[in-house]
Amino acid sequence: MRRSVTNLFIMNLAMADFLIMLFGIPEIVQFVINRGWLLGLALCKFQRFVLVVSLYASIMTLVAVCVERYIAIVHPIKAHILCSRRRILFAISAIWPVAFASGLPTALYNQVIAPPGLAVDLCIILFPSNTKKNLMTFKLVEFLLYFLAPILIQVLLYAIVCRRLFVGTEKLHRKKKVHDENGGQKEKDSEAIRARRGVVKMLMASVAVYFFSYAPLQIPLFYDMIAEKPFKFNWSFLVLILTLGYVNSAANPVLYSIFSQNFRRRFQRVLCCCSSRWQDPRITRNLYNVVDSKKNTVRFSNSRLNTVMTSVSEM
């Protein structure tokens, strides 16, 4: 149950990252061409709106997963009530409307203009009155809601979760005794605790990647708040923030494959199914049945062996 609930959030996160990568292609192409915005006003509003909404949804999903993991690990008795499948689906369905509402200023006020001193058009957000003050206010609110607050919430909750998982493990799950190659016994963490540790490591890595990807983008905001003259973007800095922004979305599947054994196993199964489509489906299905039966046989044999050796050691 807990695993399927977390997978719903991870699927929502993957969908948001996919939209960022997909709608970021026109941005990358025009950036490489270096001739400004070439797609007109309608696409300027729509493309930037989808990017911003997807980014907000991705951030809120990371925070939601963090809260769900915190409740499931620190308050496991309440988890079945607070984190039921129905409530998780409601949370996911609420994330996107909030992201849409937060992205409306981009859709309403994005314009294609040629700034002074430039011979090309740019797609930028331009408020109708008191442009500089409104832009600073908008960027500051965006920084607080979708950068600082999510980072602080996740760092605090994951610190509590890590203390519970990595320090107080004996209170959460009992260790099980297994036999080593020499016939002796050693303690080993249960599969449940190791799986939870892997998920938490993966999500903490996602938070770290998000922080380092979007931290450079906050530099102009604080520079403009302190300095009298606006921040001047050079080519190297633009390349850096654009690359890091898309690295954040592309890195999540890599993190899943590194830290999640279930993800690796099922992704490998999907690849095997795709590569064997030309075969008879009955052959492929029988092959999986044979493999699964062999795994079950090995598990049963190991279980009986451990039982026998435990009985012998107690005699």
N, C-alpha and C positions, 0 to 999 in steps of 0.2 A: 504493500500500500504506500509506504513512505517513498519507495523508489519511484513508483509510477507518478506520484505527485511532483517530485523534483523534476522528473523528465518532462512534465508539462511546461514547467518554467524554462527548462533548457531548450525545449522546442520553440518556445516563444522568443527566447533570446537568439536562437539560430535564425529565425524568420526575420527579426529586426536587423541582424548583421548581414543577412543576404540582401535585404533591400538597400542597405547602405552601400554594399559593394556593387550592386546592379546599377543603381541610379548615380553612383559616383563615376561610372565610366565616361559620360560626357564631360564631367569636370576634369578628369585626368587628360582626356584627349585634347581639350581646349587649352589646358595648362601646358602641355607639351608643345602645341602649335604656337603658343604665346602670341595670340592675336586678339585677346580679350574674349568677351562673351559674344558668340556668333549665332545663338539659337533663338533669339527674340525674347520679348517680354513674357509671353505665356509660359514658355518652358523655363524661363528664369524663376518665375513664381512657383510653378509646379515642382520642378526638380529640386529646388532648395527646400520647399515645404516637405517633400517626402523624405529628404535626407535628415532634416531637423526632427521630424516626427519619429523616424526610425531610431535616431540617436537617443531621444528622450525615452522612447519605449525600452530600448536596450538598457539604459541606466536604471529605470524603475524596475525592470525585471531582475537586474542584479541585486537591487535592494530587497525586492520581494523574496528572492531565493535566500538571501542572507537571513531575513526574519524567519522564514520557514525552517531553515536549518537550525537556527537558534532555538526555536520552540521545540523542534523534534528531538534535539540532543539535550538541551538543558531542562526542558519541561516535557518529558516524554508522555506523562500521563494526560496532559492537556492537549497533546498534539493531535489525537484522533478527533477531538472536538473542534479545535481552532483551525486545524489544517486539513479538514476533510476535502475530498475531491470536489465537492460542490462549491465550497468557499474558494478553493484555488482557481477554479474556472471563473468564478465571479471576479476575483482579483485580476486575472488575466484580461477578462473582458472590460474591466475598468481602466486598465493601463493605457489602452489605445485611445479611448475618448479623451483622457487627460492629456496624452501626448498631442492629439489633434488640436485641442484647445490651446495648449502651450505653443504650438507651431503656427497659430493663426497670424500673429504679427508678421511672420516671414511671408506668408501668402498675401497679406494685405499691403504691405509696405515695401516689398522688394521692387526695385526699379533697375532699368538698364540705362546707365548714364555714362558720360565720358568725364571723369574728374579733371580738374584743372591741371595742365601740364602733361596729360596723357592723350595720345592720339587714338586710343582704342576704347571701346565700351566695356563697362564692368557691370556685373550683376551684384548689387549691394542693397542692403536695407536702408531706406531713406524715409524718415518720419516727416510728416508734412509741416510741423511747426517746432521751433526750438530743437533743431535736429541733433545738435551735439549733446545737449542735456538729456533728451529723451533716449538717445542711443546709449549713453553712459548708464542711465537708469536701467534700461532693458538688459544690457550686458551684465550689470551688477546683479540683478535679480536672477538671471540665467546662471551666473556663476554660483550664487548661493544655493539655488534650488537643485541644480543638476551637476554640480561639481563638488562644492565644499560639504554640503549636508549629506549626500550619499557616501562620500569618502569617510566622514566622521562616523556615521551610523554603522557602516560595514566594518571599520577598524575596531570599534568598540564591541560589537556583537561577536565578531570572529575572534577577538581576544578572549572573550568569555568562553566561547566554544572550544578554542584551542586549550584553554586551561582545563576544561572538563575532559577533553579527549586525550590529550597528551600528558597531563599531569595526574588527573584523577581517574585513570582508566579502571583501576580495580574496583571503584565504586559504581562504575557504569556497567561493566561486564566482567564476569569472572574469566580468568585465564584458563585455558585448557591444556592438559598435559599430553605431549606427543613423544614418540620414541625417535631418537636420532639413529644414525647409522651404526653406532657402537652398542646399541641396545639400551642406553640410558634414557632417562626421562628429562624433558625440558618444557618450560612453560612457553606458551605461544598465544598471542592475542587471537580472539575469535574472529571469524570472517566478518561478522557484523561491524565490529569496531574498526577493522582494517578497511572495509568498504567506506565507512563514514569518514575515516581519516582521508582517504583518497578523494572523496567528493569535496571535503573542506579545503584540501590543498589546491584542488583544481579551481575552486571558486575564489580563493585568496589570490591565486596567481592571476585570475581574470581581473580582480580589483587592482592589483599592482600594475598590470598592463594598461588598464584604463587610466590610472593616475599618470603614469609616465607618458602616455600617448597624448593626453589633453592638457597637461600642465604647461607646456610651452605656449599653448594658445591663450593662456591667461596673462601672459607677460604684457602684451599691449594694453590690456585693461588697466592694470596697476600702474603702468608707465604713464598712461594718459591721465590717470587720477592724480599723479604726483607732479609730472612735468608740465610746463606751460605749452610746449610744442607737441603736436601729436606724434605718435610712434611711426617711424618710417620703415616700411616693409622692404627688405631687400630680397633678392632672388633666392639666396641660400635659406633664409628663414621661411619663405613661402614653401620651398621644397620640403623643409623639415616638418612643418605643421601638416602639410597635405599628406606626406608619407606616413607620419605617425597616426594620423586620423584613420587611415585605411588599414594600417597594421593592427590597430585595436580590434577591428571587426574580423580580420583574417586570422588573428592569433587564437581566437576561441576554439575553433575545431582542432588546432594543433594541441592546445592545452587539454581538450577532451581526450585525445588519443594518448597523451603522455600519462595522465593521472587516472583515467577511467578504464579499468579492465573490461567492463561490460561494453563500453563504447568500441574498444578495439575489437572485441570478439564479434559484436554484431555488425560492425563495419566490414570486417573480413568476410562475414557470412553474406552480406549484400554483394560484395565484390565477386564472391564465388558464384552466387546466383546469377549475376549479370554475365559472367564469363562462360557459364554453362547453359545459357538459354538455348543453344543449338542442340543440346542433348535432349533426350526424352525426359520430360518432367518426372515420370515415374522412377527413372533411374536416379535422378538427383534426390528425390524424396527418400528412396530406399537407402541411398548412401548416407544421408543425414541420420536415418533411423539406426543404421549399423553403428555409426560413430557414437550416437547418444547411448546405445545399448552397451558399447564397449566402455564408455565413461562410467556408466552406472555399475557395470561389473567390477571395474577397478576400484570404485568407491566402496562397494560392498566388500571386496576382498581386503582392502586396507582396513575397513572397520572391523572385520572379523580378526585380522591379524593383531590389531591393537588390543582387542578384547582378550585374546589368548595370551598375549605377552603380559598384560596387566594381571591376569589370573595367576600366571606363573610367578610373577614377581611377588605376589601377595602370599604364596604358599610357603 
